[in-house]
Amino acid sequence: MKFVTVLIAGTEKVALLDAEAGTVRPLAGVSTMLDLIERYEALKGGLSFAGDALPLESVSLLAPMPRPPRNIICVGKNYYDHAQEFADSGFDTSAAAGASAIPDAPIVFTKAPETVVAPGAAIVLPKGLSDQIDYEAELAVIIGKAGRAIPRAEAMDYVWGYSILNDVTARDLQQRHKQWFLGKSLDTFCPMGPWAVTADEADGTGLDVKCWVSGELRQQANTAQLIFDIPTLIETISSGLTLRPGDIIATGTPAGVGLGFDPPRFLAAGDVVEVEIAGLGRLVNPVI
């Protein structure tokens, strides 16, 4: 199933999406997306609705989880071609070019939850702070139940669903501070959506990922090409950290980001970034 968070008459609602019909139907007795995730096993067999279906264009679409309960867990350099382009770019302070560009274990960092913005919301360039703002199309994995030391063989049982995420990054801040939190956590630097798709409807292990900047296709890959797949990421992250319902894991971006061009092609005011993942919709955000 596909779920959205919307504003209806100024009130935030969780709704079931019928993508083919272009309608949403608000759920009764569900306060937030996190509430739905936490109680999903009990609710999924008999969802209750608060009124009739509404045209999608009649409501304001928010991010599926407008403010995640914890920092977004991100994975760096998780596609072979991107790991190489990052090492070759001169922005990577963690590895040299060649074989050492490929990580031996997942590179994990976090992104502040306040960075999340809705589909259609603007990515705001931080004038005077950075002029090297980049895009990163990523599959977001949404955790559905708590677990610690989750074995790889059981990892997919903990996945509630998926969404699309754009891990916007200030490359110069990332390089200057030699860690990634500040460069990743500026306001508006995490567009997410347009909706969340449950794991029984989407298989995150083989989804096509594409990203356009102002109509130009820049990124194109498949999640089957991840260096560390979803079960490996869940096993690694949960080894000493309890994953909780609503936790979001951004699985990494493929080659084709702005820093990979010669010269680099960073975002500019007036650009529009579109990220599409098969079965998960298309996330569109202007740059101002």
N, C-alpha and C positions, 0 to 999 in steps of 0.2 A: 504494500500500500504506500501511497504518497501522502505526506502530511505537510501542511504549511502553517506558519504563524502569520496572522493578518491583523490589520486594524479595521474594525467595523464600528462606525460611529464613535471613533476615538477610543475604543476599548480593544485591548489585545485579546485575540481568540486563536485557538488551535482548531484547524479544520482539515477534513479529508479532501484531497484533491482528486478530481476526475480530469486528468490532463487532456484526454480526447474530447470530452464535452466542453472543456474550458470552464469548469465550475468548481466551487468550493462549498463544503457543507460543514458549518461549525459543529464541534463536538459539545455535548452536554456533560457537565460534571468533570471536565478536564481544564485545569487552570493554565498550564504552561506546557511547552514541549517536554520539559524535564519531568513534569508530572505524568505525562503520557508514557514516556520511556520507562519510568519507575514502575508503573502499574500495567504495562502493556500486555503481559501474559494473561492477566485477569480480564483485561478490557477487549482484547482483539477479537474474541469470538462474538461479542455482542455490543458493538459501539452504539452509543446513544447520541442523538443529534438535537441541536437546539434550533429548530426551524428548517426551512427548505434550502435547497442549493441556491447559491448566488453566482452570478457571472464573475469569473476571476478578475476581469477588468474593473469591476465595481468596488473592489476592496484594495487596500494598500498592503502590499506584500512586504513583510519584514524578513530578516534572516530567520531560518528555522528555529534557532536558539539565539534570540537577540543578545543575551548576555550569558555565555556559558558559565557554569558554576565554578570552574577552575581555569587556570591557564591552559591554553591550547597546546597540546604536546606535538611538537613538530620534528620532522626528520630531515636532515640535510644530506645532500649529495647521494640520493637514493636511486638515480638512474645512471647507467654507465656513461652515456654521452654527456650528461650534464656535469657529472663529477669531473670529467676531463675538461670540458669548456670552462668550468669554474677554476680549475687549477691553472689552465693556460691564460686566464684573464688577467692575472696579477692581483685580483681582489681576495684570493684565498690565502689566509695566513696560516692555515692548518695543514697544508700538504704541498708538495712539489708536483711538477708535471710527471707524466709517465705512470708506471705501475702504482706508485705511491698515491696517486690521485684517487684511487678506488679504496674506500674505507674498508677496514677489516671487521668492523662492528658498526651497528647503527649509530649515527651522530644525532643525538637528541638534544633539543633545546625547547624553550617555551616562548609563547607569545601572549601578551596580556589579553584577558577576555574583553576588555573595553575597546579593543581594536575592531571588533566585529561590526560591520554595517550591512545594510539590506541590499538586495538586488536593486539596481537603479540608483543607489546612493552614490555620491561623489567620492572618489579617492582624492584627498586634498593634498596637494604638494606643499611641503613645509618650507615655505619661502624663507631664506636666510639660514636655514639649518642644513639642508641637503639639496643638491641638484642632480642626484644620481639615483632616482627612484625607479625601481624595477618591478616587474610582474612575475608571478610564479603560479602557474595553473597546477592545482593539486586535488587529488581525491581525499576527502575527509571521511574517516571512519568514526562512527558514533558508537560508543560502548553502551551496552544495555543492562549489564548486571555487574555487581562488585566481584572482584577477584584479585588474588595476590599469588605470585609464583604459578601463573597459569601455564601449563605445558602446551607446547606447540600444537599437539594433536587435538587439544580441546579449545584452542584460541578462538576459532570462528564461532563457537557457541556463545561467546561474550559480545559479539557484534550485533547491535540492534539495527543499524542501518548505515546509510551513506549520504553524503552531500558533496557539493562543490565548494572549494575554497581557493581564494587568490591570496597567496602569501606575499603581499606587497612588502618591499624591502628597500631601505636606504643603504645602498652599497657602500658609500663612503663612511657612514657611521659603523657599518658592519666591519669594515677594514680598520678603521681608526681605533676602535675599542677592542679589537681582537677577540670578540665574542659577539653573539648575534642578537641578544635580547633587545637592546636599545634600537638597533637598526630595523628590527622586525615589529616593534611595539608602538610606533607612532599612531596617533589617532587616525582612524579610517583605513588602517592598513590590513584589514582582514574582511573583505567582502565575502559573504557566504550565502549559499542558496542555489537556485530559487526555492527548493524544497528539500525535504528529507525523504529518502526512499528506504523502506524496510528491507532487511537482508533476505527475506523470502522472495523478494521481487527483483533484486539486483545481485549480481555476483561480482564483488569488488576485485576478484583476481584476474579479470580479463576485460577491462573496459577501455575503450578508446578515449584518449584525452587530447583536446585541441584548444589552442588559444590564438585569438586574433587581436591585433592592435590596429585600430582604425581600418579594419577590413583586410589587413594583411595577415595571412596565416604565419604565425611565428613558431608555435610548438605543436608537435603531433607525435603521440606515442601511445602505448598501451600499458596498463598496469601490470600485465604479465612480465614486463621488462624491468620491474623493480629489482634492485640489487638485493634488498631484504624485503621479503614479502610480508603480507599482513600478519600471518601467524607468527613469523619471526619477530616482528615489531612488538606484538602483544606479549609474547613470551619474554622478550628482553626488557620492555618497560615495566612489566608487572613483577619482575624477579624480586624486587625489594620495595616496590611502590604499589599500594592497593589502587587498582583502577576502579572507578565508580561510575554508576549510571550517568550519562550525559557527558562524560569525558570525550574529547575530540582528539583524534590523532590525524594530523596532516602528514600524508605518506611520502611527500617529496615531489619535486618538479622535474620534468624532462628537459632536454636540451632545447635551446631556442630563446632563452631569456635575453634581456637587453645587453647584459655585460658580455655575452658570448660573441657579439658582433665586433668587427674591426672597422671603424671605431665603434664603441658601445652605442646602443640605441635605447636610451632611457626614456621614460614616460615624460610627456610634455602636456601642458594645458591644452585642452581641446581633443586629446586622444580619447578613444573609447576602447576599453578592454573587455573582450568577450571570451568566456571560458565555457567549453561544452564537454560534458562527459556522457558517453552513451547511456541512455536510460535515466539520466539524472537531471536533464534539462540544460539550460544555458544561462549562465550568470553574466550579466552585462552591467558595467559600471563606467561612467564618464570620469575623466580626470580634469580637475580644476586647480 
